[in-house]
Amino acid sequence: ITMAEQRATVVAVGPEAWRDEREPRARSGDKVMISAYAGTMAPGPKDGKMYRVVNANDIFLRIADETI
């Protein structure tokens, strides 16, 4: 099985994200891998830039080393 995925930078995390996990998978500023087709594009309310809003479960992992 081949999964489509892409890198993203976390801008914000809601309070309900990963409530059932000991540690959050990611925090604001972290680089992560997400499902390529997940989420919805929406403009930011303060800056008007387009952001992809994804569910917490669409974040697979935090990227700890950018050289990989």
CHARMM-style PDB file with segment names, atoms N, HN, CA, C and O in Angstrom:
ATOM      1  N   ILE     1       0.852  -1.170   0.000  1.00  0.00      PROA
ATOM      2  CA  ILE     1       0.000   0.000   0.000  1.00  0.00      PROA
ATOM      3  C   ILE     1       0.893   1.226   0.000  1.00  0.00      PROA
ATOM      4  O   ILE     1       1.838   1.318   0.784  1.00  0.00      PROA
ATOM      5  N   THR     2       0.591   2.160  -0.877  1.00  0.00      PROA
ATOM      6  HN  THR     2      -0.177   2.084  -1.514  1.00  0.00      PROA
ATOM      7  CA  THR     2       1.308   3.420  -0.919  1.00  0.00      PROA
ATOM      8  C   THR     2       0.389   4.503  -0.395  1.00  0.00      PROA
ATOM      9  O   THR     2      -0.748   4.637  -0.846  1.00  0.00      PROA
ATOM     10  N   MET     3       0.882   5.273   0.557  1.00  0.00      PROA
ATOM     11  HN  MET     3       1.806   5.164   0.924  1.00  0.00      PROA
ATOM     12  CA  MET     3       0.079   6.357   1.121  1.00  0.00      PROA
ATOM     13  C   MET     3       0.635   7.683   0.638  1.00  0.00      PROA
ATOM     14  O   MET     3       1.849   7.880   0.597  1.00  0.00      PROA
ATOM     15  N   ALA     4      -0.250   8.579   0.276  1.00  0.00      PROA
ATOM     16  HN  ALA     4      -1.237   8.418   0.309  1.00  0.00      PROA
ATOM     17  CA  ALA     4       0.168   9.920  -0.099  1.00  0.00      PROA
ATOM     18  C   ALA     4       0.243  10.752   1.170  1.00  0.00      PROA
ATOM     19  O   ALA     4      -0.692  10.775   1.970  1.00  0.00      PROA
ATOM     20  N   GLU     5       1.356  11.428   1.341  1.00  0.00      PROA
ATOM     21  HN  GLU     5       2.115  11.410   0.690  1.00  0.00      PROA
ATOM     22  CA  GLU     5       1.532  12.238   2.536  1.00  0.00      PROA
ATOM     23  C   GLU     5       2.361  13.458   2.191  1.00  0.00      PROA
ATOM     24  O   GLU     5       3.024  13.492   1.155  1.00  0.00      PROA
ATOM     25  N   GLN     6       2.327  14.441   3.041  1.00  0.00      PROA
ATOM     26  HN  GLN     6       1.788  14.413   3.883  1.00  0.00      PROA
ATOM     27  CA  GLN     6       3.131  15.635   2.809  1.00  0.00      PROA
ATOM     28  C   GLN     6       3.518  16.271   4.131  1.00  0.00      PROA
ATOM     29  O   GLN     6       2.936  15.990   5.178  1.00  0.00      PROA
ATOM     30  N   ARG     7       4.515  17.135   4.049  1.00  0.00      PROA
ATOM     31  HN  ARG     7       4.988  17.363   3.197  1.00  0.00      PROA
ATOM     32  CA  ARG     7       5.005  17.830   5.241  1.00  0.00      PROA
ATOM     33  C   ARG     7       4.206  19.108   5.457  1.00  0.00      PROA
ATOM     34  O   ARG     7       3.720  19.726   4.510  1.00  0.00      PROA
ATOM     35  N   ALA     8       4.084  19.485   6.716  1.00  0.00      PROA
ATOM     36  HN  ALA     8       4.478  18.983   7.485  1.00  0.00      PROA
ATOM     37  CA  ALA     8       3.377  20.716   7.084  1.00  0.00      PROA
ATOM     38  C   ALA     8       3.982  21.257   8.370  1.00  0.00      PROA
ATOM     39  O   ALA     8       4.692  20.546   9.080  1.00  0.00      PROA
ATOM     40  N   THR     9       3.699  22.507   8.660  1.00  0.00      PROA
ATOM     41  HN  THR     9       3.123  23.085   8.083  1.00  0.00      PROA
ATOM     42  CA  THR     9       4.098  23.124   9.916  1.00  0.00      PROA
ATOM     43  C   THR     9       2.841  23.414  10.719  1.00  0.00      PROA
ATOM     44  O   THR     9       1.895  24.013  10.208  1.00  0.00      PROA
ATOM     45  N   VAL    10       2.833  22.993  11.962  1.00  0.00      PROA
ATOM     46  HN  VAL    10       3.602  22.506  12.377  1.00  0.00      PROA
ATOM     47  CA  VAL    10       1.675  23.190  12.830  1.00  0.00      PROA
ATOM     48  C   VAL    10       1.614  24.659  13.248  1.00  0.00      PROA
ATOM     49  O   VAL    10       2.588  25.210  13.760  1.00  0.00      PROA
ATOM     50  N   VAL    11       0.459  25.284  13.023  1.00  0.00      PROA
ATOM     51  HN  VAL    11      -0.332  24.836  12.607  1.00  0.00      PROA
ATOM     52  CA  VAL    11       0.263  26.676  13.407  1.00  0.00      PROA
ATOM     53  C   VAL    11      -0.419  26.745  14.773  1.00  0.00      PROA
ATOM     54  O   VAL    11      -0.058  27.570  15.613  1.00  0.00      PROA
ATOM     55  N   ALA    12      -1.405  25.873  14.989  1.00  0.00      PROA
ATOM     56  HN  ALA    12      -1.698  25.203  14.307  1.00  0.00      PROA
ATOM     57  CA  ALA    12      -2.135  25.857  16.263  1.00  0.00      PROA
ATOM     58  C   ALA    12      -2.707  24.464  16.479  1.00  0.00      PROA
ATOM     59  O   ALA    12      -2.951  23.725  15.525  1.00  0.00      PROA
ATOM     60  N   VAL    13      -2.917  24.115  17.743  1.00  0.00      PROA
ATOM     61  HN  VAL    13      -2.719  24.715  18.517  1.00  0.00      PROA
ATOM     62  CA  VAL    13      -3.501  22.825  18.113  1.00  0.00      PROA
ATOM     63  C   VAL    13      -4.686  23.093  19.039  1.00  0.00      PROA
ATOM     64  O   VAL    13      -4.566  23.826  20.020  1.00  0.00      PROA
ATOM     65  N   GLY    14      -5.815  22.500  18.720  1.00  0.00      PROA
ATOM     66  HN  GLY    14      -5.913  21.904  17.922  1.00  0.00      PROA
ATOM     67  CA  GLY    14      -7.005  22.682  19.548  1.00  0.00      PROA
ATOM     68  C   GLY    14      -6.936  21.890  20.839  1.00  0.00      PROA
ATOM     69  O   GLY    14      -6.144  20.955  20.949  1.00  0.00      PROA
ATOM     70  N   PRO    15      -7.751  22.248  21.813  1.00  0.00      PROA
ATOM     71  CA  PRO    15      -7.708  21.614  23.134  1.00  0.00      PROA
ATOM     72  C   PRO    15      -8.167  20.151  23.144  1.00  0.00      PROA
ATOM     73  O   PRO    15      -7.857  19.420  24.084  1.00  0.00      PROA
ATOM     74  N   GLU    16      -8.883  19.725  22.140  1.00  0.00      PROA
ATOM     75  HN  GLU    16      -9.135  20.319  21.376  1.00  0.00      PROA
ATOM     76  CA  GLU    16      -9.384  18.340  22.100  1.00  0.00      PROA
ATOM     77  C   GLU    16      -8.424  17.382  21.394  1.00  0.00      PROA
ATOM     78  O   GLU    16      -8.662  16.174  21.389  1.00  0.00      PROA
ATOM     79  N   ALA    17      -7.361  17.887  20.806  1.00  0.00      PROA
ATOM     80  HN  ALA    17      -7.168  18.868  20.810  1.00  0.00      PROA
ATOM     81  CA  ALA    17      -6.429  17.044  20.059  1.00  0.00      PROA
ATOM     82  C   ALA    17      -5.705  16.073  20.977  1.00  0.00      PROA
ATOM     83  O   ALA    17      -5.134  16.483  21.987  1.00  0.00      PROA
ATOM     84  N   TRP    18      -5.723  14.815  20.644  1.00  0.00      PROA
ATOM     85  HN  TRP    18      -6.188  14.482  19.823  1.00  0.00      PROA
ATOM     86  CA  TRP    18      -4.975  13.749  21.317  1.00  0.00      PROA
ATOM     87  C   TRP    18      -5.270  13.646  22.804  1.00  0.00      PROA
ATOM     88  O   TRP    18      -4.364  13.373  23.591  1.00  0.00      PROA
ATOM     89  N   ARG    19      -6.488  13.854  23.196  1.00  0.00      PROA
ATOM     90  HN  ARG    19      -7.224  14.076  22.557  1.00  0.00      PROA
ATOM     91  CA  ARG    19      -6.851  13.768  24.623  1.00  0.00      PROA
ATOM     92  C   ARG    19      -6.602  12.381  25.196  1.00  0.00      PROA
ATOM     93  O   ARG    19      -6.354  12.240  26.394  1.00  0.00      PROA
ATOM     94  N   ASP    20      -6.665  11.352  24.349  1.00  0.00      PROA
ATOM     95  HN  ASP    20      -6.867  11.467  23.376  1.00  0.00      PROA
ATOM     96  CA  ASP    20      -6.501   9.981  24.826  1.00  0.00      PROA
ATOM     97  C   ASP    20      -5.047   9.492  24.748  1.00  0.00      PROA
ATOM     98  O   ASP    20      -4.778   8.323  25.021  1.00  0.00      PROA
ATOM     99  N   GLU    21      -4.119  10.363  24.382  1.00  0.00      PROA
ATOM    100  HN  GLU    21      -4.337  11.313  24.160  1.00  0.00      PROA
ATOM    101  CA  GLU    21      -2.705   9.987  24.292  1.00  0.00      PROA
ATOM    102  C   GLU    21      -1.924  10.666  25.415  1.00  0.00      PROA
ATOM    103  O   GLU    21      -2.272  11.763  25.850  1.00  0.00      PROA
ATOM    104  N   ARG    22      -0.869  10.004  25.876  1.00  0.00      PROA
ATOM    105  HN  ARG    22      -0.586   9.113  25.522  1.00  0.00      PROA
ATOM    106  CA  ARG    22      -0.056  10.555  26.974  1.00  0.00      PROA
ATOM    107  C   ARG    22       0.600  11.870  26.602  1.00  0.00      PROA
ATOM    108  O   ARG    22       0.581  12.816  27.390  1.00  0.00      PROA
ATOM    109  N   GLU    23       1.177  11.942  25.423  1.00  0.00      PROA
ATOM    110  HN  GLU    23       1.193  11.174  24.783  1.00  0.00      PROA
ATOM    111  CA  GLU    23       1.858  13.146  24.944  1.00  0.00      PROA
ATOM    112  C   GLU    23       1.237  13.563  23.611  1.00  0.00      PROA
ATOM    113  O   GLU    23       0.877  12.701  22.809  1.00  0.00      PROA
ATOM    114  N   PRO    24       1.106  14.850  23.361  1.00  0.00      PROA
ATOM    115  CA  PRO    24       0.600  15.288  22.059  1.00  0.00      PROA
ATOM    116  C   PRO    24       1.590  14.917  20.963  1.00  0.00      PROA
ATOM    117  O   PRO    24       2.802  14.939  21.179  1.00  0.00      PROA
ATOM    118  N   ARG    25       1.077  14.582  19.801  1.00  0.00      PROA
ATOM    119  HN  ARG    25       0.092  14.565  19.626  1.00  0.00      PROA
ATOM    120  CA  ARG    25       1.953  14.231  18.679  1.00  0.00      PROA
ATOM    121  C   ARG    25       2.718  15.442  18.172  1.00  0.00      PROA
ATOM    122  O   ARG    25       3.822  15.305  17.644  1.00  0.00      PROA
ATOM    123  N   ALA    26       2.137  16.630  18.328  1.00  0.00      PROA
ATOM    124  HN  ALA    26       1.241  16.741  18.757  1.00  0.00      PROA
ATOM    125  CA  ALA    26       2.778  17.837  17.812  1.00  0.00      PROA
ATOM    126  C   ALA    26       2.297  19.062  18.574  1.00  0.00      PROA
ATOM    127  O   ALA    26       1.233  19.063  19.194  1.00  0.00      PROA
ATOM    128  N   ARG    27       3.115  20.101  18.507  1.00  0.00      PROA
ATOM    129  HN  ARG    27       3.979  20.100  18.004  1.00  0.00      PROA
ATOM    130  CA  ARG    27       2.783  21.387  19.116  1.00  0.00      PROA
ATOM    131  C   ARG    27       2.984  22.479  18.061  1.00  0.00      PROA
ATOM    132  O   ARG    27       3.562  22.220  17.005  1.00  0.00      PROA
ATOM    133  N   SER    28       2.522  23.663  18.332  1.00  0.00      PROA
ATOM    134  HN  SER    28       2.052  23.874  19.190  1.00  0.00      PROA
ATOM    135  CA  SER    28       2.703  24.783  17.404  1.00  0.00      PROA
ATOM    136  C   SER    28       4.181  24.943  17.058  1.00  0.00      PROA
ATOM    137  O   SER    28       5.048  24.923  17.932  1.00  0.00      PROA
ATOM    138  N   GLY    29       4.443  25.101  15.777  1.00  0.00      PROA
ATOM    139  HN  GLY    29       3.739  25.118  15.067  1.00  0.00      PROA
ATOM    140  CA  GLY    29       5.813  25.271  15.296  1.00  0.00      PROA
ATOM    141  C   GLY    29       6.478  23.987  14.835  1.00  0.00      PROA
ATOM    142  O   GLY    29       7.483  24.038  14.125  1.00  0.00      PROA
ATOM    143  N   ASP    30       5.937  22.827  15.224  1.00  0.00      PROA
ATOM    144  HN  ASP    30       5.121  22.785  15.800  1.00  0.00      PROA
ATOM    145  CA  ASP    30       6.526  21.548  14.819  1.00  0.00      PROA
ATOM    146  C   ASP    30       6.282  21.270  13.343  1.00  0.00      PROA
ATOM    147  O   ASP    30       5.251  21.648  12.786  1.00  0.00      PROA
ATOM    148  N   LYS    31       7.247  20.604  12.721  1.00  0.00      PROA
ATOM    149  HN  LYS    31       8.085  20.297  13.174  1.00  0.00      PROA
ATOM    150  CA  LYS    31       7.071  20.097  11.361  1.00  0.00      PROA
ATOM    151  C   LYS    31       6.503  18.686  11.487  1.00  0.00      PROA
ATOM    152  O   LYS    31       6.963  17.903  12.318  1.00  0.00      PROA
ATOM    153  N   VAL    32       5.503  18.359  10.665  1.00  0.00      PROA
ATOM    154  HN  VAL    32       5.130  18.995   9.990  1.00  0.00      PROA
ATOM    155  CA  VAL    32       4.812  17.078  10.767  1.00  0.00      PROA
ATOM    156  C   VAL    32       4.548  16.491   9.387  1.00  0.00      PROA
ATOM    157  O   VAL    32       4.688  17.170   8.370  1.00  0.00      PROA
ATOM    158  N   MET    33       4.164  15.222   9.372  1.00  0.00      PROA
ATOM    159  HN  MET    33       4.050  14.670  10.198  1.00  0.00      PROA
ATOM    160  CA  MET    33       3.688  14.561   8.155  1.00  0.00      PROA
ATOM    161  C   MET    33       2.185  14.409   8.301  1.00  0.00      PROA
ATOM    162  O   MET    33       1.696  13.944   9.331  1.00  0.00      PROA
ATOM    163  N   ILE    34       1.438  14.810   7.246  1.00  0.00      PROA
ATOM    164  HN  ILE    34       1.835  15.187   6.409  1.00  0.00      PROA
ATOM    165  CA  ILE    34      -0.017  14.696   7.271  1.00  0.00      PROA
ATOM    166  C   ILE    34      -0.502  13.950   6.032  1.00  0.00      PROA
ATOM    167  O   ILE    34       0.238  13.806   5.059  1.00  0.00      PROA
ATOM    168  N   SER    35      -1.734  13.483   6.071  1.00  0.00      PROA
ATOM    169  HN  SER    35      -2.335  13.601   6.861  1.00  0.00      PROA
ATOM    170  CA  SER    35      -2.364  12.881   4.899  1.00  0.00      PROA
ATOM    171  C   SER    35      -2.450  13.945   3.809  1.00  0.00      PROA
ATOM    172  O   SER    35      -2.852  15.078   4.074  1.00  0.00      PROA
ATOM    173  N   ALA    36      -2.077  13.585   2.595  1.00  0.00      PROA
ATOM    174  HN  ALA    36      -1.751  12.664   2.380  1.00  0.00      PROA
ATOM    175  CA  ALA    36      -2.040  14.552   1.502  1.00  0.00      PROA
ATOM    176  C   ALA    36      -3.403  15.131   1.173  1.00  0.00      PROA
ATOM    177  O   ALA    36      -3.498  16.295   0.784  1.00  0.00      PROA
ATOM    178  N   TYR    37      -4.446  14.352   1.320  1.00  0.00      PROA
ATOM    179  HN  TYR    37      -4.369  13.407   1.636  1.00  0.00      PROA
ATOM    180  CA  TYR    37      -5.775  14.814   0.919  1.00  0.00      PROA
ATOM    181  C   TYR    37      -6.656  15.165   2.111  1.00  0.00      PROA
ATOM    182  O   TYR    37      -7.865  15.333   1.956  1.00  0.00      PROA
ATOM    183  N   ALA    38      -6.069  15.275   3.287  1.00  0.00      PROA
ATOM    184  HN  ALA    38      -5.087  15.139   3.412  1.00  0.00      PROA
ATOM    185  CA  ALA    38      -6.838  15.563   4.501  1.00  0.00      PROA
ATOM    186  C   ALA    38      -7.109  17.051   4.643  1.00  0.00      PROA
ATOM    187  O   ALA    38      -6.379  17.888   4.111  1.00  0.00      PROA
ATOM    188  N   GLY    39      -8.152  17.356   5.358  1.00  0.00      PROA
ATOM    189  HN  GLY    39      -8.744  16.677   5.791  1.00  0.00      PROA
ATOM    190  CA  GLY    39      -8.421  18.730   5.762  1.00  0.00      PROA
ATOM    191  C   GLY    39      -9.164  19.568   4.754  1.00  0.00      PROA
ATOM    192  O   GLY    39      -9.548  19.118   3.674  1.00  0.00      PROA
ATOM    193  N   THR    40      -9.345  20.793   5.152  1.00  0.00      PROA
ATOM    194  HN  THR    40      -9.032  21.159   6.029  1.00  0.00      PROA
ATOM    195  CA  THR    40     -10.065  21.786   4.363  1.00  0.00      PROA
ATOM    196  C   THR    40      -9.242  23.063   4.343  1.00  0.00      PROA
ATOM    197  O   THR    40      -8.674  23.452   5.363  1.00  0.00      PROA
ATOM    198  N   MET    41      -9.175  23.712   3.198  1.00  0.00      PROA
ATOM    199  HN  MET    41      -9.637  23.395   2.370  1.00  0.00      PROA
ATOM    200  CA  MET    41      -8.477  24.981   3.098  1.00  0.00      PROA
ATOM    201  C   MET    41      -9.409  26.090   3.585  1.00  0.00      PROA
ATOM    202  O   MET    41     -10.585  26.134   3.223  1.00  0.00      PROA
ATOM    203  N   ALA    42      -8.861  26.988   4.418  1.00  0.00      PROA
ATOM    204  HN  ALA    42      -7.906  26.952   4.712  1.00  0.00      PROA
ATOM    205  CA  ALA    42      -9.656  28.093   4.957  1.00  0.00      PROA
ATOM    206  C   ALA    42      -8.751  29.298   5.181  1.00  0.00      PROA
ATOM    207  O   ALA    42      -7.583  29.136   5.535  1.00  0.00      PROA
ATOM    208  N   PRO    43      -9.275  30.505   4.978  1.00  0.00      PROA
ATOM    209  CA  PRO    43      -8.460  31.702   5.228  1.00  0.00      PROA
ATOM    210  C   PRO    43      -8.331  31.965   6.721  1.00  0.00      PROA
ATOM    211  O   PRO    43      -9.288  31.771   7.471  1.00  0.00      PROA
ATOM    212  N   GLY    44      -7.159  32.404   7.156  1.00  0.00      PROA
ATOM    213  HN  GLY    44      -6.382  32.562   6.547  1.00  0.00      PROA
ATOM    214  CA  GLY    44      -6.948  32.774   8.555  1.00  0.00      PROA
ATOM    215  C   GLY    44      -7.745  34.023   8.877  1.00  0.00      PROA
ATOM    216  O   GLY    44      -7.775  34.951   8.069  1.00  0.00      PROA
ATOM    217  N   PRO    45      -8.387  34.076  10.026  1.00  0.00      PROA
ATOM    218  CA  PRO    45      -9.235  35.223  10.362  1.00  0.00      PROA
ATOM    219  C   PRO    45      -8.472  36.526  10.568  1.00  0.00      PROA
ATOM    220  O   PRO    45      -9.045  37.604  10.405  1.00  0.00      PROA
ATOM    221  N   LYS    46      -7.197  36.449  10.920  1.00  0.00      PROA
ATOM    222  HN  LYS    46      -6.732  35.573  11.052  1.00  0.00      PROA
ATOM    223  CA  LYS    46      -6.429  37.670  11.178  1.00  0.00      PROA
ATOM    224  C   LYS    46      -5.571  38.109   9.996  1.00  0.00      PROA
ATOM    225  O   LYS    46      -5.421  39.304   9.738  1.00  0.00      PROA
ATOM    226  N   ASP    47      -4.999  37.115   9.265  1.00  0.00      PROA
ATOM    227  HN  ASP    47      -5.121  36.145   9.475  1.00  0.00      PROA
ATOM    228  CA  ASP    47      -4.074  37.483   8.198  1.00  0.00      PROA
ATOM    229  C   ASP    47      -4.596  37.190   6.793  1.00  0.00      PROA
ATOM    230  O   ASP    47      -3.992  37.633   5.816  1.00  0.00      PROA
ATOM    231  N   GLY    48      -5.695  36.459   6.667  1.00  0.00      PROA
ATOM    232  HN  GLY    48      -6.186  36.099   7.460  1.00  0.00      PROA
ATOM    233  CA  GLY    48      -6.259  36.163   5.354  1.00  0.00      PROA
ATOM    234  C   GLY    48      -5.483  35.129   4.556  1.00  0.00      PROA
ATOM    235  O   GLY    48      -5.902  34.781   3.451  1.00  0.00      PROA
ATOM    236  N   LYS    49      -4.364  34.625   5.076  1.00  0.00      PROA
ATOM    237  HN  LYS    49      -4.024  34.908   5.972  1.00  0.00      PROA
ATOM    238  CA  LYS    49      -3.609  33.580   4.379  1.00  0.00      PROA
ATOM    239  C   LYS    49      -4.411  32.285   4.399  1.00  0.00      PROA
ATOM    240  O   LYS    49      -5.221  32.061   5.299  1.00  0.00      PROA
ATOM    241  N   MET    50      -4.180  31.436   3.403  1.00  0.00      PROA
ATOM    242  HN  MET    50      -3.522  31.618   2.673  1.00  0.00      PROA
ATOM    243  CA  MET    50      -4.872  30.158   3.344  1.00  0.00      PROA
ATOM    244  C   MET    50      -4.134  29.121   4.192  1.00  0.00      PROA
ATOM    245  O   MET    50      -2.915  28.976   4.101  1.00  0.00      PROA
ATOM    246  N   TYR    51      -4.898  28.404   5.015  1.00  0.00      PROA
ATOM    247  HN  TYR    51      -5.888  28.521   5.089  1.00  0.00      PROA
ATOM    248  CA  TYR    51      -4.365  27.361   5.874  1.00  0.00      PROA
ATOM    249  C   TYR    51      -5.140  26.081   5.638  1.00  0.00      PROA
ATOM    250  O   TYR    51      -6.316  26.117   5.276  1.00  0.00      PROA
ATOM    251  N   ARG    52      -4.482  24.948   5.843  1.00  0.00      PROA
ATOM    252  HN  ARG    52      -3.527  24.919   6.137  1.00  0.00      PROA
ATOM    253  CA  ARG    52      -5.170  23.662   5.784  1.00  0.00      PROA
ATOM    254  C   ARG    52      -5.531  23.267   7.213  1.00  0.00      PROA
ATOM    255  O   ARG    52      -4.653  23.104   8.060  1.00  0.00      PROA
ATOM    256  N   VAL    53      -6.807  23.116   7.469  1.00  0.00      PROA
ATOM    257  HN  VAL    53      -7.520  23.249   6.780  1.00  0.00      PROA
ATOM    258  CA  VAL    53      -7.298  22.719   8.781  1.00  0.00      PROA
ATOM    259  C   VAL    53      -7.505  21.206   8.737  1.00  0.00      PROA
ATOM    260  O   VAL    53      -8.309  20.709   7.949  1.00  0.00      PROA
ATOM    261  N   VAL    54      -6.769  20.467   9.597  1.00  0.00      PROA
ATOM    262  HN  VAL    54      -6.116  20.871  10.238  1.00  0.00      PROA
ATOM    263  CA  VAL    54      -6.850  19.005   9.596  1.00  0.00      PROA
ATOM    264  C   VAL    54      -7.252  18.484  10.966  1.00  0.00      PROA
ATOM    265  O   VAL    54      -7.057  19.152  11.982  1.00  0.00      PROA
ATOM    266  N   ASN    55      -7.808  17.299  10.982  1.00  0.00      PROA
ATOM    267  HN  ASN    55      -7.966  16.756  10.157  1.00  0.00      PROA
ATOM    268  CA  ASN    55      -8.110  16.619  12.239  1.00  0.00      PROA
ATOM    269  C   ASN    55      -6.806  16.118  12.848  1.00  0.00      PROA
ATOM    270  O   ASN    55      -5.845  15.850  12.127  1.00  0.00      PROA
ATOM    271  N   ALA    56      -6.770  15.992  14.154  1.00  0.00      PROA
ATOM    272  HN  ALA    56      -7.551  16.210  14.739  1.00  0.00      PROA
ATOM    273  CA  ALA    56      -5.576  15.524  14.850  1.00  0.00      PROA
ATOM    274  C   ALA    56      -5.127  14.154  14.335  1.00  0.00      PROA
ATOM    275  O   ALA    56      -3.928  13.886  14.267  1.00  0.00      PROA
ATOM    276  N   ASN    57      -6.070  13.293  13.977  1.00  0.00      PROA
ATOM    277  HN  ASN    57      -7.045  13.511  14.032  1.00  0.00      PROA
ATOM    278  CA  ASN    57      -5.722  11.946  13.516  1.00  0.00      PROA
ATOM    279  C   ASN    57      -5.073  11.937  12.140  1.00  0.00      PROA
ATOM    280  O   ASN    57      -4.519  10.915  11.737  1.00  0.00      PROA
ATOM    281  N   ASP    58      -5.126  13.047  11.406  1.00  0.00      PROA
ATOM    282  HN  ASP    58      -5.576  13.877  11.734  1.00  0.00      PROA
ATOM    283  CA  ASP    58      -4.476  13.126  10.104  1.00  0.00      PROA
ATOM    284  C   ASP    58      -3.003  13.488  10.212  1.00  0.00      PROA
ATOM    285  O   ASP    58      -2.294  13.511   9.206  1.00  0.00      PROA
ATOM    286  N   ILE    59      -2.535  13.773  11.427  1.00  0.00      PROA
ATOM    287  HN  ILE    59      -3.111  13.755  12.245  1.00  0.00      PROA
ATOM    288  CA  ILE    59      -1.109  14.010  11.654  1.00  0.00      PROA
ATOM    289  C   ILE    59      -0.486  12.686  12.070  1.00  0.00      PROA
ATOM    290  O   ILE    59      -0.807  12.133  13.122  1.00  0.00      PROA
ATOM    291  N   PHE    60       0.414  12.186  11.220  1.00  0.00      PROA
ATOM    292  HN  PHE    60       0.675  12.635  10.365  1.00  0.00      PROA
ATOM    293  CA  PHE    60       1.038  10.877  11.481  1.00  0.00      PROA
ATOM    294  C   PHE    60       2.163  10.958  12.499  1.00  0.00      PROA
ATOM    295  O   PHE    60       2.251  10.144  13.418  1.00  0.00      PROA
ATOM    296  N   LEU    61       3.031  11.964  12.317  1.00  0.00      PROA
ATOM    297  HN  LEU    61       2.960  12.625  11.571  1.00  0.00      PROA
ATOM    298  CA  LEU    61       4.209  12.033  13.167  1.00  0.00      PROA
ATOM    299  C   LEU    61       4.825  13.408  13.133  1.00  0.00      PROA
ATOM    300  O   LEU    61       4.576  14.196  12.221  1.00  0.00      PROA
ATOM    301  N   ARG    62       5.624  13.685  14.125  1.00  0.00      PROA
ATOM    302  HN  ARG    62       5.826  13.045  14.866  1.00  0.00      PROA
ATOM    303  CA  ARG    62       6.402  14.913  14.192  1.00  0.00      PROA
ATOM    304  C   ARG    62       7.761  14.623  13.570  1.00  0.00      PROA
ATOM    305  O   ARG    62       8.353  13.577  13.835  1.00  0.00      PROA
ATOM    306  N   ILE    63       8.255  15.529  12.753  1.00  0.00      PROA
ATOM    307  HN  ILE    63       7.774  16.379  12.537  1.00  0.00      PROA
ATOM    308  CA  ILE    63       9.562  15.359  12.111  1.00  0.00      PROA
ATOM    309  C   ILE    63      10.614  15.939  13.053  1.00  0.00      PROA
ATOM    310  O   ILE    63      10.655  17.148  13.285  1.00  0.00      PROA
ATOM    311  N   ALA    64      11.456  15.073  13.589  1.00  0.00      PROA
ATOM    312  HN  ALA    64      11.423  14.091  13.401  1.00  0.00      PROA
ATOM    313  CA  ALA    64      12.457  15.509  14.554  1.00  0.00      PROA
ATOM    314  C   ALA    64      13.767  15.909  13.874  1.00  0.00      PROA
ATOM    315  O   ALA    64      14.516  16.726  14.408  1.00  0.00      PROA
ATOM    316  N   ASP    65      14.045  15.343  12.707  1.00  0.00      PROA
ATOM    317  HN  ASP    65      13.436  14.679  12.273  1.00  0.00      PROA
ATOM    318  CA  ASP    65      15.311  15.604  12.015  1.00  0.00      PROA
ATOM    319  C   ASP    65      15.022  15.862  10.543  1.00  0.00      PROA
ATOM    320  O   ASP    65      14.612  14.953   9.822  1.00  0.00      PROA
ATOM    321  N   GLU    66      15.228  17.075  10.102  1.00  0.00      PROA
ATOM    322  HN  GLU    66      15.561  17.814  10.688  1.00  0.00      PROA
ATOM    323  CA  GLU    66      14.931  17.454   8.720  1.00  0.00      PROA
ATOM    324  C   GLU    66      15.873  16.823   7.685  1.00  0.00      PROA
ATOM    325  O   GLU    66      15.614  16.922   6.486  1.00  0.00      PROA
ATOM    326  N   THR    67      16.953  16.182   8.123  1.00  0.00      PROA
ATOM    327  HN  THR    67      17.163  16.102   9.097  1.00  0.00      PROA
ATOM    328  CA  THR    67      17.877  15.580   7.172  1.00  0.00      PROA
ATOM    329  C   THR    67      17.390  14.233   6.671  1.00  0.00      PROA
ATOM    330  O   THR    67      17.983  13.668   5.751  1.00  0.00      PROA
ATOM    331  N   ILE    68      16.342  13.717   7.246  1.00  0.00      PROA
ATOM    332  HN  ILE    68      15.861  14.176   7.993  1.00  0.00      PROA
ATOM    333  CA  ILE    68      15.822  12.398   6.832  1.00  0.00      PROA
ATOM    334  C   ILE    68      14.977  12.565   5.607  1.00  0.00      PROA
ATOM    335  OT1 ILE    68      14.441  11.585   5.089  1.00  0.00      PROA
TER     336      ILE     68
END
